[in-house]
Amino acid sequence: MRRDHLRTALATVCLSGTLEDKLVAASDAGFDGVEIFEPDLVAAPMRPGDVRVRCADLGLSVDLYQPFRDLDSNDPDRFAANLRRAERKFDVMAELGADTVLVCSSVSPDAVTDDDRLAEQLATLAERAGRRGMRIAYEALAWGAHVNTYEHSWDVVARADHPALGLCLDSFHILSRGSDPAPIAEIPGEKLFFLQLADAPHLSMDVLQWSRHHRLFPGQGAFDLPAFLRPVLAAGYAGPLSLEVFNDVFRQADPVPTAVDARRSLLALAEATALADAAPTGAADAAPTGAAGAGAALAGVAPTGAGLGAARRAVVVDPVAAPAPPLAGHAFVELTAEPTEADQLAEVLDSLGFVRTGRHRTKPVERWEQGRARVLINAGSRGGAAALGALAVESADPPAAARRAQRLLAPLLPRERGPAEADLAAVGAPDGTPLFFCRTGASGPGGWSSDFVPTGETAGDGFGITGIDHVGLSEPFDHFDEAALFYRSVLGLTPVSAGEFAAPFGLIRGRALTDDARTVRLALTVARLRRGDWAPAVADPQYVAFATDDVLATARAARAAGAPLLAIPDNYYDDLGSRLELPPDRLAAYRELGVLHTVDHPDGGVYLQVGTELLGGRLFLLLVQRVDGYDGYGWADAPVRMAAHRRNRLARATG
């Protein structure tokens, strides 16, 4: 039996597959209800009554039927025809067990432009719906012919003044126009019939195309959805938090993980909107109004008001309990390889100034250290190329962090553990990478250092590496936005950089996330498009970037120790010298050591990076130095590095 919790719903248009696929995925992800998108029903072999039974079997309510388009008309005959069409839809809704239909503002050339007449036509439809125990949720499309703002839609609904007519608020339609959501708090809660949520990146394009192709789940885009949700709750809205997301990728991807990601986005949004401070279940019989009620509006039992829909309730019993425990850096990264490649990785770390400080008690894993940078080399891989096998972060409370991650639907990964080994909880990232929560050097939960037998060697300053600056991950295209939301919500990271750059073999999208103190940084990238059989680019590259206070000194020492530093072409340095007034000796050192010098804008500091050659086909290491507060990731020079890796790979292949 499903537990009481934050009531959530999902529009079937969000997912790929047939209606049956979508319903199963929504149920498995823990949603309480669905919005049935009419084209999904039209294409389904199940009759509406069968869909109702199937939803009930899956523990899903049918919260909304949508959309009903272009109701109003200046042509009396066309309006009469639209009313007949609506009656047929009411028949379908009765079979589905849905009592609310979404009616969009008209985009038709003959849309009514007189607000009183429009209100009269909506009231006529609402009267017919009300006689059948149904409701009309009127929504202002951002591209509506006459009504295209929520303020206008509310004015029309208020004029109609019918108990079966209320509003559907859609965050995309409101925020894409730059409307201020704050006045929503003044709308009577009983007139807010439904809420649809969607995020999106900031794009300069036609709003209809923006809506149809680029919506995202909350937390994946650039909209301030907590600021949108607070006045909705303050008004007294007590229905489900529902997602309506049109996205080309989501509608082609596996619906099961997409649905999980969707529900995770709502849990994270609830946390960000301070719903975790809600009162206990049953604390209130009436939804509070005003700003002070924003957090409590989804707490306990909150009816939507008298009359139609009075039994609708929103309950918060088990939201995410608390923010992510503070982070204090990368505990370690684990590199996996088969034994021969593991030996090569060890040689590279040695040439970068790392020291082998420990061997695992029971597993073929070695610990290498320099400064605060810790790398584990796991030689237990069979047949796979060298890769980044796991991430570990320093957490103030590892058990609490792991429990919170599970509440955010992160899967707990099974681990083989010897009798004297640390009990470390690991959850799986969307691409399967294990994520550990640790406390280096501590005993008890989260402590991991005692699993390693000391070698007798002590990590010192080495060649000047001070720690792990960041980790770079290339995500599968279908899971890029999911991965960003995962790390943002599970680790409490904040997006700090996003953009696209033209690489030698296609457009690359990048997104970086970090904690407030900049102790944990992740840089996610994805190829925007992959077509054809010619694929010379490095497949799914990964890297670990090590911080140093003097990249020239560190790189020079590493070169002398035999580190396989990546050669950068002379043309890059000719161009760099023409753009920047660099001392000749510095430019010569850059050329000698393969240093890339990135200046994103005049006052943004400088990023210096030196890369290794590819280690096993997809993995490489970076030495990086941030100068004058640089906070980016050197993406402007990434295409130069990518071309150099391609050239180096070809040279090795041809002998």
C-alpha positions, 0 to 999 in steps of 0.5 A, spaced: 500 500 500 502 506 498 504 511 504 501 518 505 506 523 502 507 529 498 502 528 493 504 528 486 502 527 479 505 526 472 502 528 465 503 522 460 506 527 455 512 527 459 514 520 457 516 515 452 512 509 450 504 507 449 499 509 455 500 502 458 508 504 458 507 510 461 502 508 467 506 503 469 512 507 469 509 513 473 506 508 478 513 504 479 516 511 480 511 513 486 507 518 483 500 518 486 496 520 479 496 522 472 494 527 467 491 523 461 494 526 455 488 525 450 493 523 444 495 518 448 488 515 450 486 516 442 492 511 440 491 506 446 487 499 445 484 500 452 477 503 452 477 509 457 473 504 462 479 499 462 484 505 463 480 507 469 481 500 472 488 499 470 490 506 473 486 503 480 490 497 479 497 501 479 495 505 485 494 511 480 488 516 480 486 520 474 487 527 476 486 531 469 484 530 462 487 534 457 487 538 453 481 541 450 482 546 445 479 553 442 472 553 446 470 560 445 468 563 438 465 569 435 461 564 430 455 562 434 455 555 430 462 553 431 461 555 439 455 550 439 459 545 435 465 546 441 459 545 446 457 538 443 464 536 442 465 538 450 459 533 452 463 527 448 469 529 452 465 529 459 463 522 457 470 520 456 472 523 463 466 519 466 469 513 464 476 515 466 474 517 472 476 524 471 473 530 474 477 535 471 478 537 464 484 542 462 481 548 457 486 552 454 485 559 452 484 559 444 489 560 439 484 560 433 483 566 429 476 567 431 477 567 439 473 571 443 476 578 444 470 581 449 472 578 456 465 579 458 463 574 452 468 570 453 466 569 461 459 567 459 462 562 454 466 559 459 460 559 464 456 556 459 461 550 459 462 550 466 454 549 467 454 543 463 460 540 467 458 542 473 451 538 472 455 532 471 460 533 477 466 535 473 470 542 473 473 546 468 480 548 469 482 554 464 489 555 462 492 561 459 497 559 454 503 563 453 501 564 445 494 565 446 490 569 441 487 573 446 488 570 453 496 569 454 497 571 461 495 568 468 492 575 470 488 575 464 485 568 465 483 569 472 480 576 470 475 572 466 474 566 471 472 571 476 467 575 471 464 568 470 463 566 477 461 559 476 463 554 482 465 549 476 470 554 473 477 555 476 484 556 474 490 551 471 496 555 473 502 552 468 509 555 471 512 555 464 506 559 461 507 564 466 515 564 467 516 564 460 513 571 459 517 573 465 510 574 469 511 575 476 508 570 480 507 573 487 500 576 486 497 569 485 497 569 493 491 573 492 487 568 488 482 564 492 485 557 493 478 554 492 479 557 484 486 554 483 483 547 480 490 545 478 497 546 478 502 544 472 510 545 473 515 545 468 522 548 468 526 550 462 533 553 460 533 561 458 532 561 450 531 566 445 526 563 441 519 563 439 515 561 445 511 555 442 517 552 440 520 553 446 515 550 450 514 544 445 521 542 445 525 544 451 521 544 457 525 540 463 523 537 470 524 542 476 531 543 478 534 542 471 533 548 468 533 556 469 526 558 472 526 559 479 520 554 481 520 555 488 519 562 488 513 560 483 510 555 488 510 559 494 505 564 492 501 558 489 501 554 496 500 561 500 493 562 496 491 555 499 492 550 493 492 543 495 492 539 489 497 535 487 504 537 484 503 535 477 509 535 471 507 537 464 514 537 460 514 537 453 521 534 451 524 531 445 529 527 449 524 525 454 519 522 449 524 518 446 528 515 452 526 509 457 520 511 461 522 508 467 528 512 469 525 518 466 519 517 471 524 516 477 527 523 475 521 526 474 519 524 481 525 526 484 525 533 481 518 534 485 521 532 492 527 536 491 522 542 489 518 541 495 525 541 499 527 547 496 520 550 497 521 549 505 515 544 505 519 539 509 517 544 515 510 542 514 505 541 520 504 533 522 498 530 518 491 532 520 494 538 523 489 543 519 482 542 516 483 549 512 488 551 507 492 557 510 492 563 506 498 569 506 505 568 505 506 565 512 502 559 509 506 557 503 510 551 507 504 549 511 499 549 505 501 542 503 502 540 510 497 535 513 490 535 510 488 541 506 481 541 502 481 545 496 474 548 499 467 547 499 463 544 493 466 540 487 473 537 489 472 538 496 475 531 498 481 533 494 487 533 499 494 534 499 499 530 504 506 531 506 508 526 511 515 523 508 518 529 504 526 530 504 527 531 511 533 536 511 538 539 506 544 535 504 549 535 510 555 540 508 561 537 504 568 538 505 571 536 498 572 530 494 574 524 499 577 520 493 576 518 486 577 510 484 579 509 477 578 502 475 582 498 470 584 491 468 591 489 471 595 491 466 592 498 465 592 498 472 599 498 472 600 503 467 595 508 471 600 507 477 606 509 473 602 515 471 600 517 478 607 516 480 610 520 475 605 526 477 608 526 484 603 521 487 605 516 493 602 509 494 600 509 501 596 503 502 593 497 499 586 494 501 586 488 505 582 484 501 581 487 494 586 489 488 585 496 490 591 501 492 591 508 495 595 513 492 596 520 495 599 527 494 597 533 498 589 532 499 588 528 493 587 521 494 586 516 488 584 509 488 586 504 483 582 498 482 585 492 478 579 488 479 576 490 472 575 485 467 575 487 459 574 494 460 578 500 459 580 504 464 575 509 467 573 513 473 569 507 477 567 511 483 566 518 486 567 519 494 565 526 497 567 528 504 560 529 508 559 531 515 554 526 516 555 520 511 549 516 514 544 522 513 547 523 506 545 516 504 539 516 507 537 523 504 539 520 497 535 514 498 529 518 499 531 522 493 530 515 489 537 514 488 538 507 488 542 504 494 548 499 491 549 492 494 557 492 496 561 486 498 564 487 505 569 483 509 568 482 516 573 488 518 571 493 512 568 499 513 560 499 512 560 505 506 553 506 503 554 507 496 548 510 491 548 509 484 548 516 479 544 515 473 550 513 469 551 507 474 557 511 477 557 509 485 557 515 489 560 514 496 559 519 502 565 518 507 569 521 512 577 521 511 581 519 517 575 518 521 572 511 525 565 509 525 560 511 519 563 513 513 570 512 515 574 508 510 582 509 511 582 503 515 580 498 510 587 500 507 594 497 510 599 502 510 605 501 505 610 505 510 610 511 505 607 518 506 604 522 502 607 529 502 607 535 497 610 531 491 610 536 485 605 541 488 598 538 487 594 540 493 587 536 492 582 534 487 579 541 483 574 537 480 571 531 476 569 531 469 564 526 467 561 525 460 554 523 460 549 519 455 545 524 452 538 521 454 541 522 461 544 529 461 539 533 465 537 527 469 545 527 472 545 534 473 538 534 477 541 528 481 548 531 483 544 538 484 539 534 489 543 529 492 549 532 494 546 539 494 550 542 489 548 549 485 549 550 477 554 555 476 556 554 469 552 552 463 553 553 455 555 550 449 562 549 445 563 547 438 568 541 438 572 538 432 566 533 432 560 536 434 557 541 439 558 539 446 554 542 452 557 543 458 554 544 465 558 545 472 555 544 479 559 545 485 557 546 493 557 554 496 564 553 498 567 550 492 570 544 495 566 539 490 566 541 483 563 536 477 563 538 470 558 534 466 559 534 458 555 531 453 555 531 445 549 534 443 548 530 437 551 523 434 549 521 427 552 517 422 558 511 422 564 516 422 565 517 430 573 519 431 571 523 437 573 520 444 567 516 446 565 518 453 571 522 456 572 522 463 577 526 467 580 528 474 583 535 475 588 536 480 589 543 483 596 546 484 598 553 486 603 553 480 602 549 474 608 550 471 612 548 476 608 541 477 608 540 470 615 541 469 617 536 475 612 531 472 615 532 465 622 530 468 619 524 471 616 521 465 609 523 465 605 523 458 603 530 458 599 532 452 602 536 446 599 542 444 600 545 437 604 551 435 598 554 432 595 555 439 601 559 442 601 563 436 594 565 436 595 566 444 601 570 443 597 575 438 591 575 443 594 576 450 600 580 452 604 574 455 612 575 457 616 571 452 619 566 457 612 564 459 609 563 452 615 559 451 614 555 457 607 554 455 609 551 449 614 547 452 609 544 457 602 544 453 599 549 458 592 551 455 591 559 458 583 560 458 581 567 459 573 567 459 572 575 460 577 580 462 575 580 469 574 573 470 581 571 472 585 565 468 585 558 468 591 554 466 591 547 465 595 541 462 593 534 460 595 527 460 595 523 454 589 518 454 590 513 459 586 507 456 582 510 451 577 515 454 580 517 461 585 522 462 588 527 468 589 534 468 593 539 472 589 546 473 591 552 476 585 558 478 588 565 478 585 571 480 578 567 482 577 564 476 571 560 477 570 556 470 572 550 467 576 552 461 571 550 456 573 555 451 580 551 450 577 544 450 576 543 443 584 544 442 585 539 447 580 534 444 583 535 437 590 534 441 587 527 444 585 525 437 591 526 434 595 523 439 590 517 439 592 516 431 599 517 432 599 511 437 595 507 433 599 507 427 605 506 431 
